[in-house]
Amino acid sequence: MNASGRTVTNQSIAQCEKLIRQHIRRTPVIEVAGQDFGLTAESLTLKLELLQHSGSFKARGAFANLLSRAVPAAGVVAASGGNHGAAVAYAAMRLSKPAKIFVPSVSSPAKVARIRDYGADLTIEGDRYADALAASEQWAQRTGAMLLPAFDQDETITGQGTLGLELEQQAPGIDTVLVSVGGGGLIAGIAAWYAGRIKVVGVEPSASPTLTRALEAGRPVDAEAGGLAADSLAPQRVGERVFPIVREYASKTVLVSDEAIANAQETLWRVLRIVAEPGGAAAFSALLSGAYVPQPGERVAVIVSGGNTTAVDFDIKR
């Protein structure tokens, strides 16, 4: 814990990275020309976290929880739009722990399939993340299972912050990083790692402006929760532990439309053959749509945070 009383720090993230390193992938970065996408930026750095175990950055936080907390015999339980559930199911499978996952009906078939493939006990509960969360809390109380919050838990935020540590090692010269925001665990972790040394910008769907509404109100508040990326970026409100970190180190957000997100998905596939889910492409859509316009010479990195989607259908003939 530092002088401000905060437990998620540069030091705690570095310690967490050592703890989880053997269990996660060091995902690659790729530098691309802005002109490939019709942008004025000379070059962009993409961090391809969709290549992480379970298909998203969430594996970092899942392993951070399971390796640093005492897991009871009843195992773990999590609520998720899909990616956190897949990550918890994967980590629990690798560490031989029982896992119960609740997801809402908006969770994509690709994410539901991944959770089941990893051997977790899956229940579809309600229409939104808040419904699945309530069910997971009841399960934890009834069974004694350890609850693994998708974003509002120090261990979760610290685990996601290891992505920032990696990014700085791989692309030490960047000025700005664009990060998609749902509950805020990823942007909080990255912001805690950089601690104001670069600009960290949150990108949210206009249909789910959780962080934007919180910054306007000065505290986490309920926001709209819908849109194309609802299975990963629509938790209704940003996390209580997340908010102070983001307010201090990453207080700028931009909003993008569902059309912009869909265009970013299509463009990443057409130009780079990268298959990103809507939430994973949201940060990149801020550049393509003009929601975020870099200054001349600004060196920008973008987190492509997840790839659990069936948007690209491969027809393989044998």
C-alpha positions as CSV (number, residue, x, y, z in Angstrom):
1,M,0.0,0.0,0.0
2,N,1.4,3.4,-0.9
3,A,1.1,6.7,1.0
4,S,-2.3,7.5,-0.5
5,G,-3.6,4.2,0.8
6,R,-3.9,2.7,-2.7
7,T,-2.9,-1.0,-3.1
8,V,-2.8,-1.1,-6.9
9,T,0.6,0.5,-7.7
10,N,3.5,0.2,-10.1
11,Q,5.2,-2.0,-7.5
12,S,2.3,-4.3,-6.9
13,I,1.8,-4.7,-10.6
14,A,5.4,-5.7,-11.1
15,Q,5.1,-8.2,-8.3
16,C,1.9,-9.6,-9.8
17,E,3.6,-10.0,-13.2
18,K,6.2,-12.2,-11.6
19,L,3.5,-14.3,-10.0
20,I,1.4,-14.9,-13.1
21,R,4.1,-14.8,-15.8
22,Q,4.3,-18.6,-16.3
23,H,0.5,-18.8,-16.8
24,I,0.0,-16.0,-19.3
25,R,1.2,-15.2,-22.8
26,R,3.4,-12.2,-23.5
27,T,1.2,-11.0,-26.3
28,P,2.8,-9.3,-29.3
29,V,2.7,-5.7,-30.5
30,I,2.6,-4.7,-34.2
31,E,3.6,-1.3,-35.6
32,V,1.5,-0.3,-38.6
33,A,1.4,2.7,-40.8
34,G,-1.5,5.1,-40.2
35,Q,-1.9,5.5,-44.0
36,D,-2.9,1.9,-44.2
37,F,-6.2,3.0,-42.5
38,G,-6.5,6.4,-44.1
39,L,-5.1,8.1,-41.0
40,T,-2.7,11.0,-40.8
41,A,-0.7,9.4,-37.9
42,E,2.7,8.2,-39.2
43,S,2.5,4.9,-37.3
44,L,0.4,3.2,-34.7
45,T,1.2,0.4,-32.2
46,L,-1.4,-2.3,-31.7
47,K,-1.1,-4.5,-28.6
48,L,-2.7,-7.8,-29.7
49,E,-4.2,-9.0,-26.4
50,L,-6.8,-11.0,-28.3
51,L,-4.1,-13.6,-28.5
52,Q,-4.0,-14.0,-24.8
53,H,-5.2,-17.3,-23.2
54,S,-9.1,-17.5,-23.3
55,G,-9.1,-14.8,-26.0
56,S,-8.8,-11.6,-24.0
57,F,-6.8,-9.7,-21.4
58,K,-9.1,-11.0,-18.7
59,A,-6.8,-14.1,-18.1
60,R,-4.4,-11.8,-16.4
61,G,-6.8,-10.8,-13.7
62,A,-8.2,-14.3,-13.3
63,F,-4.8,-15.8,-12.6
64,A,-3.9,-12.9,-10.3
65,N,-6.9,-13.8,-8.2
66,L,-6.5,-17.5,-8.2
67,L,-2.8,-17.4,-7.4
68,S,-2.9,-14.7,-4.7
69,R,-6.1,-15.5,-2.8
70,A,-7.0,-18.7,-0.8
71,V,-9.4,-20.7,-2.9
72,P,-11.9,-22.6,-0.8
73,A,-13.0,-26.2,-1.5
74,A,-16.2,-24.9,-3.1
75,G,-14.0,-23.2,-5.8
76,V,-14.7,-19.9,-7.5
77,V,-17.7,-18.2,-8.9
78,A,-17.8,-15.3,-11.4
79,A,-20.3,-13.1,-13.2
80,S,-19.4,-12.0,-16.7
81,G,-20.5,-10.7,-20.0
82,G,-18.4,-13.6,-21.3
83,N,-14.7,-12.8,-21.4
84,H,-14.1,-12.7,-17.6
85,G,-16.1,-15.9,-17.4
86,A,-14.0,-17.6,-20.0
87,A,-10.8,-16.4,-18.3
88,V,-11.9,-17.6,-14.9
89,A,-12.9,-20.9,-16.4
90,Y,-9.6,-21.3,-18.1
91,A,-7.5,-20.3,-15.1
92,A,-9.6,-22.6,-12.8
93,M,-9.1,-25.5,-15.3
94,R,-5.3,-25.0,-15.4
95,L,-5.1,-24.8,-11.6
96,S,-7.6,-27.6,-11.0
97,K,-10.2,-25.5,-9.2
98,P,-14.0,-25.8,-9.5
99,A,-15.6,-22.9,-11.3
100,K,-19.2,-21.7,-11.6
101,I,-19.9,-19.0,-14.2
102,F,-23.0,-16.8,-14.6
103,V,-23.5,-14.9,-17.9
104,P,-26.4,-12.8,-19.2
105,S,-28.3,-13.8,-22.3
106,V,-26.5,-11.1,-24.3
107,S,-23.2,-13.1,-24.0
108,S,-22.0,-14.1,-27.4
109,P,-22.2,-17.8,-28.5
110,A,-18.4,-17.7,-28.9
111,K,-17.9,-16.8,-25.3
112,V,-20.5,-19.2,-24.0
113,A,-18.8,-22.0,-26.0
114,R,-15.4,-21.1,-24.6
115,I,-16.6,-21.2,-21.0
116,R,-18.1,-24.7,-21.5
117,D,-15.1,-25.9,-23.3
118,Y,-12.9,-25.1,-20.3
119,G,-15.1,-27.3,-18.1
120,A,-16.8,-24.7,-15.9
121,D,-20.4,-25.0,-14.7
122,L,-22.3,-22.4,-16.7
123,T,-25.6,-20.7,-16.0
124,I,-27.3,-18.1,-18.3
125,E,-29.0,-15.6,-15.9
126,G,-31.0,-12.6,-17.0
127,D,-30.5,-10.1,-19.8
128,R,-27.7,-7.9,-18.5
129,Y,-24.5,-8.2,-16.5
130,A,-26.2,-6.9,-13.4
131,D,-28.5,-9.9,-13.4
132,A,-25.6,-12.4,-13.7
133,L,-23.7,-10.5,-10.9
134,A,-26.6,-10.8,-8.5
135,A,-26.9,-14.5,-9.2
136,S,-23.1,-15.0,-8.6
137,E,-23.3,-13.2,-5.3
138,Q,-26.1,-15.4,-4.1
139,W,-24.2,-18.5,-5.2
140,A,-21.2,-17.4,-3.2
141,Q,-23.2,-16.8,-0.1
142,R,-25.0,-20.2,-0.5
143,T,-21.9,-22.4,-1.3
144,G,-18.9,-20.6,0.2
145,A,-17.3,-20.3,-3.3
146,M,-14.9,-17.4,-3.7
147,L,-16.3,-14.5,-5.8
148,L,-14.0,-13.3,-8.5
149,P,-15.2,-9.8,-9.5
150,A,-14.8,-9.0,-13.2
151,F,-13.3,-5.6,-12.6
152,D,-13.8,-4.1,-9.1
153,Q,-11.2,-6.1,-7.2
154,D,-7.7,-5.0,-6.4
155,E,-6.2,-8.4,-7.6
156,T,-8.2,-8.1,-10.8
157,I,-7.0,-4.5,-11.5
158,T,-3.4,-5.4,-10.6
159,G,-3.5,-8.4,-13.0
160,Q,-4.8,-6.3,-15.8
161,G,-2.1,-3.7,-15.1
162,T,0.5,-6.3,-16.2
163,L,-0.6,-5.5,-19.7
164,G,0.7,-2.0,-19.2
165,L,4.0,-3.3,-17.9
166,E,4.4,-5.4,-21.0
167,L,3.4,-2.6,-23.3
168,E,6.0,-0.2,-21.9
169,Q,8.7,-2.9,-22.4
170,Q,7.6,-3.5,-25.9
171,A,6.8,0.1,-27.0
172,P,8.7,2.4,-24.6
173,G,8.3,5.5,-26.8
174,I,4.5,5.9,-26.9
175,D,2.8,9.1,-25.7
176,T,-0.8,7.8,-25.6
177,V,-2.7,4.5,-25.2
178,L,-6.3,4.0,-26.1
179,V,-8.2,1.5,-24.0
180,S,-11.8,0.3,-24.3
181,V,-13.8,0.6,-21.1
182,G,-16.6,-1.5,-19.6
183,G,-16.3,-1.8,-15.8
184,G,-12.9,-0.2,-16.0
185,G,-10.5,-2.8,-14.7
186,L,-8.2,-2.7,-17.7
187,I,-7.9,1.1,-17.9
188,A,-7.4,1.3,-14.2
189,G,-4.6,-1.3,-14.2
190,I,-2.9,0.4,-17.2
191,A,-3.3,3.8,-15.7
192,A,-1.9,2.6,-12.3
193,W,1.2,1.2,-14.1
194,Y,2.0,4.4,-16.0
195,A,0.9,6.7,-13.2
196,G,0.6,9.8,-15.3
197,R,3.8,9.2,-17.4
198,I,1.7,8.9,-20.6
199,K,-1.8,9.8,-21.6
200,V,-4.3,7.0,-21.0
201,V,-7.6,7.5,-22.9
202,G,-10.8,5.5,-22.3
203,V,-13.0,4.6,-25.2
204,E,-16.6,3.8,-24.6
205,P,-19.6,2.9,-26.7
206,S,-22.1,5.8,-26.8
207,A,-24.7,3.1,-25.7
208,S,-22.7,2.3,-22.6
209,P,-20.9,5.4,-21.2
210,T,-20.1,4.1,-17.7
211,L,-16.8,5.9,-17.1
212,T,-18.0,9.1,-18.9
213,R,-21.0,9.3,-16.7
214,A,-18.9,8.6,-13.6
215,L,-16.4,11.4,-14.4
216,E,-19.3,13.8,-15.0
217,A,-20.9,13.0,-11.7
218,G,-17.6,12.7,-9.7
219,R,-18.4,9.2,-8.6
220,P,-19.6,5.9,-10.1
221,V,-23.3,6.1,-11.2
222,D,-25.6,3.9,-13.2
223,A,-25.4,4.5,-16.9
224,E,-27.1,3.2,-20.0
225,A,-26.1,-0.4,-20.8
226,G,-26.6,-1.7,-24.3
227,G,-25.3,-1.6,-27.8
228,L,-23.1,-3.8,-30.1
229,A,-20.5,-4.4,-27.4
230,A,-22.9,-5.0,-24.6
231,D,-21.4,-8.5,-23.8
232,S,-18.1,-6.9,-22.8
233,L,-18.6,-3.1,-22.3
234,A,-21.9,-2.7,-20.5
235,P,-21.8,-3.4,-16.8
236,Q,-24.1,-0.5,-15.9
237,R,-21.6,1.3,-13.7
238,V,-17.8,1.6,-13.4
239,G,-16.2,0.0,-10.4
240,E,-15.8,1.8,-7.0
241,R,-12.1,0.7,-6.7
242,V,-11.5,1.5,-10.4
243,F,-12.8,5.1,-10.3
244,P,-10.2,6.8,-8.0
245,I,-7.3,5.4,-10.1
246,V,-8.9,6.4,-13.4
247,R,-9.9,9.9,-12.1
248,E,-6.3,10.5,-11.1
249,Y,-4.4,9.1,-14.1
250,A,-6.8,8.6,-17.0
251,S,-9.6,11.2,-16.8
252,K,-10.2,11.6,-20.6
253,T,-12.8,9.5,-22.4
254,V,-14.2,9.5,-25.9
255,L,-17.5,7.9,-27.1
256,V,-17.9,5.8,-30.2
257,S,-21.0,4.6,-32.0
258,D,-22.0,1.0,-32.7
259,E,-21.4,1.8,-36.4
260,A,-17.8,3.0,-35.7
261,I,-17.1,-0.2,-33.7
262,A,-18.5,-2.4,-36.5
263,N,-16.4,-0.5,-39.0
264,A,-13.3,-1.0,-36.9
265,Q,-13.9,-4.8,-36.7
266,E,-14.2,-4.9,-40.5
267,T,-11.2,-2.8,-41.1
268,L,-8.9,-4.8,-38.7
269,W,-9.9,-7.9,-40.6
270,R,-9.6,-6.4,-44.1
271,V,-6.3,-4.7,-43.5
272,L,-4.5,-6.9,-41.0
273,R,-6.6,-10.1,-40.8
274,I,-7.2,-9.5,-37.1
275,V,-10.5,-10.9,-35.8
276,A,-11.6,-8.6,-33.0
277,E,-14.8,-8.7,-31.1
278,P,-16.8,-5.5,-30.7
279,G,-15.3,-4.6,-27.3
280,G,-11.9,-5.5,-28.6
281,A,-12.2,-3.2,-31.6
282,A,-13.7,-0.2,-29.7
283,A,-10.4,1.5,-28.9
284,F,-9.3,1.3,-32.5
285,S,-12.7,2.7,-33.6
286,A,-11.9,6.0,-31.8
287,L,-9.1,6.6,-34.3
288,L,-11.0,5.5,-37.4
289,S,-14.1,7.6,-36.5
290,G,-12.2,10.7,-35.5
291,A,-13.5,10.5,-31.9
292,Y,-9.8,10.7,-31.0
293,V,-7.5,12.7,-33.2
294,P,-3.8,12.5,-32.4
295,Q,-1.6,15.6,-32.4
296,P,1.2,15.8,-35.1
297,G,3.9,13.5,-34.0
298,E,1.9,11.9,-31.2
299,R,2.9,8.2,-30.8
300,V,-0.3,6.2,-30.1
301,A,-0.8,2.7,-29.0
302,V,-4.2,0.9,-29.1
303,I,-5.2,-2.2,-27.1
304,V,-7.0,-4.8,-29.2
305,S,-8.4,-6.4,-26.1
306,G,-10.4,-9.4,-27.2
307,G,-11.2,-11.7,-30.0
308,N,-14.1,-13.9,-28.8
309,T,-16.5,-13.6,-31.7
310,T,-18.0,-15.5,-34.5
311,A,-18.1,-12.4,-36.7
312,V,-15.7,-14.1,-39.2
313,D,-17.0,-17.5,-40.3
314,F,-14.3,-19.7,-41.9
315,D,-15.6,-22.2,-44.4
316,I,-12.8,-24.8,-44.6
317,K,-13.1,-27.4,-47.4
318,R,-11.3,-30.7,-46.8
